[in-house]
C-alpha cells in the first residue's frame, strides 16, 4: 500500500478461522495495486524445532533408553509442527491464487513473530493480519495479542482483517488532525488501492473552525488525487460514533491512526484504536 511498485503485501497466516480472510484481503489488495503477496507463517519459540527438551525434566535414575526415546519424541514433534506450518502456507497460497492472477511466495520462520516481521517489513507496503489468532473461538471478546504487538511495532500500514471478506467499495477515514491521520490521508491520495473507491473523511467532536479547515484540507488533498471524497463531523465518543456510522452507512473499510508515541497519547488513542478494531465488523487499516 506504499508506492514502491515492488513492495510486497505481507500476509501473516496461521491455523485460525481468520486465515482465509487474511488471504482474501491480501489478494484484493494485490489485484488493485499489482503488488506481490508474501505469505508468512511463524513457528513460535515453543514450537520451533529443538526448543523443547523433554528429557531434561527427568534427571535421577533415567536410563539411556528412556532419554533416547524422549529425544526421538522431541524430534518427531518438531517435524510435525514444521510440516503443519508448510501445509498452512500451501493452503494459503491456494486461497490467494484462487482470487486471480497474483504473484505469491511463502516463507516459514522460526522464533519471535515481531522479529520475523521486522526482517521483512522494509519490503512491505502493508501487513495483513487477522483480528485474532488460533484461540479466536475461545476469546471472542478479546483481540489477539500478536495483532496488538504487530500494530504497536510496525512502521508500515497494518490491515486487520475481519472474520470474512466482503467486497469493498466505500472507505471511512477517521481524521483527528494528528500526524497519523494526516499520514493516512496522504497515503490514500497516493495509493492505487483507493482509486475509484468512495471515501469519506470523518472527525468525531465539535464542528470548530479548526476541525472544518482540517477536513477541508484533507478533502482537497484527496480530490487533487482524483478521489471524490466527502467529509462529515460526528458527535459522541469516537469508538461508538465511528462504529455506529460504519454499520449505518455500509462502509467496507475503516482507515485510522494507530497508537501514539507518548504515554498519555498512547493511552487515549490506543484505547480508542483497540476498541474500534475489537468491535468493527469490517477490516481496519491502521497508520502509524
C-alpha positions as CSV (number, residue, x, y, z in Angstrom):
1,X,0.0,0.0,0.0
2,X,3.0,2.3,-0.1
3,X,4.2,3.4,-3.5
4,X,7.3,1.4,-4.5
5,X,6.0,-0.9,-7.2
6,X,7.8,-4.0,-6.0
7,X,6.7,-3.6,-2.3
8,X,5.1,-6.8,-1.0
9,X,1.9,-7.4,0.7
10,X,3.0,-9.4,3.8
11,X,0.1,-11.6,4.9
12,X,0.5,-13.3,8.3
13,X,-1.2,-16.7,8.3
14,X,-1.8,-19.3,11.0
15,X,-4.3,-22.0,11.6
16,X,-7.1,-19.7,12.8
17,X,-10.5,-19.0,11.4
18,X,-9.3,-15.6,10.2
19,X,-6.6,-17.1,7.9
20,X,-8.9,-17.4,4.9
21,X,-10.0,-13.8,5.3
22,X,-6.4,-12.6,5.6
23,X,-5.6,-14.4,2.3
24,X,-8.6,-12.9,0.5
25,X,-7.9,-9.4,1.7
26,X,-4.3,-9.7,0.6
27,X,-5.4,-10.9,-2.8
28,X,-7.8,-8.0,-3.0
29,X,-5.0,-5.5,-2.3
30,X,-2.8,-7.3,-4.8
31,X,-5.5,-7.2,-7.5
32,X,-5.9,-3.4,-7.1
33,X,-2.2,-2.5,-6.7
34,X,-0.3,-5.2,-8.8
35,X,1.9,-5.9,-5.8
36,X,3.0,-9.5,-5.0
37,X,1.9,-11.3,-1.9
38,X,4.2,-13.0,0.6
39,X,2.6,-15.4,3.0
40,X,4.4,-15.6,6.3
41,X,3.9,-18.3,8.9
42,X,6.0,-18.1,12.1
43,X,6.6,-21.0,14.4
44,X,6.9,-19.6,17.9
45,X,9.9,-20.4,20.1
46,X,7.9,-23.1,21.9
47,X,7.1,-24.7,18.6
48,X,10.4,-24.3,16.9
49,X,12.5,-27.4,16.4
50,X,14.9,-28.1,19.2
51,X,13.3,-25.7,21.7
52,X,11.7,-28.4,23.9
53,X,13.8,-31.0,25.7
54,X,11.5,-33.5,27.4
55,X,14.4,-35.5,28.7
56,X,15.6,-32.5,30.7
57,X,12.7,-32.9,33.1
58,X,14.0,-36.4,34.2
59,X,17.3,-36.3,36.0
60,X,17.7,-39.0,38.6
61,X,17.6,-42.7,37.6
62,X,16.8,-42.0,34.0
63,X,18.1,-44.8,31.7
64,X,19.7,-44.0,28.4
65,X,16.9,-45.8,26.5
66,X,14.3,-43.5,28.1
67,X,16.4,-40.4,27.3
68,X,16.8,-41.6,23.7
69,X,13.0,-42.2,23.4
70,X,12.2,-38.7,24.7
71,X,14.7,-37.2,22.4
72,X,13.0,-39.0,19.5
73,X,9.7,-37.7,20.6
74,X,11.1,-34.1,20.6
75,X,12.4,-34.6,17.0
76,X,9.1,-36.1,15.8
77,X,7.1,-33.2,17.4
78,X,9.4,-30.7,15.7
79,X,8.9,-32.4,12.3
80,X,5.1,-32.4,12.7
81,X,5.0,-28.7,13.7
82,X,7.1,-27.8,10.7
83,X,5.0,-30.0,8.4
84,X,1.9,-28.3,9.7
85,X,3.4,-24.9,9.0
86,X,4.2,-25.8,5.5
87,X,0.6,-27.2,5.0
88,X,-0.8,-23.9,6.3
89,X,1.3,-22.0,3.8
90,X,0.3,-24.3,0.9
91,X,-3.4,-23.9,1.7
92,X,-2.9,-20.1,2.0
93,X,-1.1,-20.0,-1.4
94,X,-4.0,-21.8,-3.0
95,X,-6.6,-19.4,-1.4
96,X,-4.7,-16.4,-2.8
97,X,-4.2,-17.9,-6.2
98,X,-7.9,-18.7,-6.4
99,X,-8.7,-14.9,-6.3
100,X,-6.9,-14.2,-9.6
101,X,-3.6,-13.7,-11.2
102,X,-1.4,-12.8,-8.2
103,X,2.3,-13.4,-7.6
104,X,2.6,-15.4,-4.4
105,X,5.6,-16.5,-2.4
106,X,5.7,-18.3,1.0
107,X,8.0,-18.0,4.0
108,X,8.3,-20.3,7.1
109,X,10.1,-18.7,10.0
110,X,11.1,-19.9,13.5
111,X,11.2,-17.7,16.5
112,X,9.5,-14.5,17.6
113,X,6.8,-13.1,15.4
114,X,7.8,-9.4,15.9
115,X,11.4,-10.3,14.9
116,X,10.2,-12.2,11.9
117,X,8.1,-9.3,10.7
118,X,10.8,-6.8,11.3
119,X,13.1,-8.8,8.9
120,X,10.6,-8.3,6.0
121,X,8.9,-5.0,7.0
122,X,11.3,-2.9,4.9
123,X,9.9,-4.7,1.8
124,X,6.3,-4.4,2.8
125,X,3.7,-1.9,1.5
126,X,1.2,-3.3,4.0
127,X,1.0,-6.1,6.6
128,X,-2.2,-8.0,6.8
129,X,-3.1,-9.9,9.9
130,X,-6.3,-11.4,11.4
131,X,-8.0,-9.8,14.3
132,X,-7.5,-12.9,16.5
133,X,-5.3,-16.0,16.3
134,X,-5.8,-19.7,16.7
135,X,-7.7,-19.3,20.0
136,X,-10.3,-17.0,18.4
137,X,-13.3,-19.1,19.3
138,X,-12.2,-19.2,22.9
139,X,-11.6,-15.4,23.2
140,X,-14.3,-13.8,21.1
141,X,-14.3,-10.6,23.2
142,X,-10.5,-10.1,23.1
143,X,-8.1,-9.2,20.4
144,X,-5.2,-11.4,19.6
145,X,-2.0,-10.4,21.5
146,X,0.1,-10.9,18.3
147,X,-2.2,-8.5,16.4
148,X,-1.7,-5.8,19.1
149,X,2.1,-6.4,19.1
150,X,2.3,-6.1,15.4
151,X,0.3,-2.8,15.3
152,X,2.5,-1.3,18.0
153,X,5.8,-2.3,16.4
154,X,5.2,-1.8,12.7
155,X,6.1,1.3,10.8
156,X,4.1,0.2,7.8
157,X,0.3,0.3,7.4
158,X,-1.4,-2.7,9.1
159,X,-4.7,-4.1,7.8
160,X,-6.5,-6.0,10.5
161,X,-8.8,-8.4,8.5
162,X,-12.3,-9.0,9.6
163,X,-13.6,-12.5,10.1
164,X,-14.9,-12.8,6.5
165,X,-14.0,-10.9,3.3
166,X,-16.6,-8.8,1.6
167,X,-16.1,-6.6,-1.5
168,X,-15.0,-3.1,-0.5
169,X,-16.3,0.0,-2.3
170,X,-16.8,2.5,0.5
171,X,-14.0,3.6,2.8
172,X,-14.3,5.6,6.0
173,X,-11.3,7.6,7.2
174,X,-11.2,8.6,10.9
175,X,-9.5,12.0,11.0
176,X,-8.4,13.8,14.2
177,X,-5.9,16.3,12.7
178,X,-3.0,14.4,14.3
179,X,0.2,13.3,12.4
180,X,-1.0,9.7,11.9
181,X,-4.3,10.9,10.5
182,X,-2.5,13.3,8.1
183,X,-0.3,10.5,7.0
184,X,-3.3,8.3,6.4
185,X,-4.9,10.9,4.1
186,X,-1.6,11.4,2.2
187,X,-1.3,7.7,1.9
188,X,-4.8,7.3,0.5
189,X,-4.2,10.1,-2.0
190,X,-1.0,8.4,-3.3
191,X,-2.1,4.7,-3.3
192,X,-3.7,3.0,-6.3
193,X,-5.6,0.9,-3.8
194,X,-8.2,3.7,-3.2
195,X,-8.7,4.8,-6.7
196,X,-12.4,4.6,-7.8
197,X,-13.5,3.9,-4.2
198,X,-15.9,6.1,-2.3
199,X,-14.1,7.8,0.5
200,X,-15.5,9.8,3.4
201,X,-13.3,11.6,5.9
202,X,-14.9,12.0,9.4
203,X,-14.0,13.8,12.6
204,X,-15.7,13.0,15.9
205,X,-16.3,16.1,18.0
206,X,-17.5,19.6,17.6
207,X,-17.6,21.5,14.3
208,X,-15.0,24.2,15.2
209,X,-13.2,26.3,12.7
210,X,-10.0,24.2,13.2
211,X,-11.9,21.0,12.5
212,X,-13.6,22.4,9.4
213,X,-10.3,23.6,8.0
214,X,-8.6,20.2,8.7
215,X,-11.4,18.3,6.9
216,X,-11.4,20.8,4.0
217,X,-7.6,20.3,3.6
218,X,-8.0,16.6,3.7
219,X,-10.8,16.7,1.1
220,X,-8.8,19.0,-1.2
221,X,-5.7,16.6,-1.0
222,X,-7.8,13.6,-1.9
223,X,-9.7,15.4,-4.7
224,X,-6.5,16.6,-6.2
225,X,-5.5,12.9,-6.5
226,X,-8.8,12.1,-8.3
227,X,-10.6,10.7,-5.2
228,X,-14.0,12.3,-4.8
229,X,-14.0,12.4,-1.1
230,X,-16.7,13.8,1.2
231,X,-16.4,15.0,4.8
232,X,-18.5,14.8,8.0
233,X,-18.4,15.7,11.7
234,X,-20.0,13.2,14.1
235,X,-20.9,13.9,17.7
236,X,-20.2,11.5,20.5
237,X,-17.4,9.2,21.7
238,X,-15.0,8.2,18.9
239,X,-15.4,4.4,19.2
240,X,-19.2,4.4,19.4
241,X,-19.8,7.2,16.8
242,X,-17.4,5.7,14.3
243,X,-18.5,2.1,14.8
244,X,-22.2,3.1,14.5
245,X,-21.6,5.1,11.3
246,X,-19.6,2.2,9.7
247,X,-22.6,0.0,10.2
248,X,-25.3,2.6,9.4
249,X,-23.7,3.8,6.1
250,X,-22.4,0.4,5.0
251,X,-18.7,1.1,4.8
252,X,-16.4,-1.7,3.8
253,X,-13.2,-0.5,5.4
254,X,-12.1,1.9,8.2
255,X,-8.8,3.7,8.0
256,X,-7.4,5.4,11.1
257,X,-4.3,6.4,13.1
258,X,-2.9,3.8,15.4
259,X,-1.3,4.1,18.8
260,X,0.6,7.3,19.7
261,X,4.2,7.5,20.9
262,X,3.8,9.5,24.1
263,X,2.5,7.6,27.1
264,X,-0.6,9.8,27.5
265,X,-1.4,9.8,23.8
266,X,-0.9,6.1,23.7
267,X,-3.4,5.6,26.5
268,X,-6.0,7.8,24.8
269,X,-5.5,6.9,21.1
270,X,-4.5,3.3,22.0
271,X,-7.7,2.6,23.9
272,X,-9.9,4.0,21.0
273,X,-7.9,2.1,18.4
274,X,-8.2,-1.2,20.4
275,X,-12.0,-0.7,20.8
276,X,-12.5,0.1,17.2
277,X,-10.6,-3.0,16.0
278,X,-12.4,-5.1,18.5
279,X,-15.9,-4.0,17.7
280,X,-15.7,-3.3,13.9
281,X,-17.0,-5.9,11.6
282,X,-15.0,-4.6,8.7
283,X,-11.2,-4.5,8.1
284,X,-9.4,-1.7,9.8
285,X,-6.2,-0.2,8.3
286,X,-4.0,1.3,11.0
287,X,-1.4,4.0,10.2
288,X,1.5,5.0,12.5
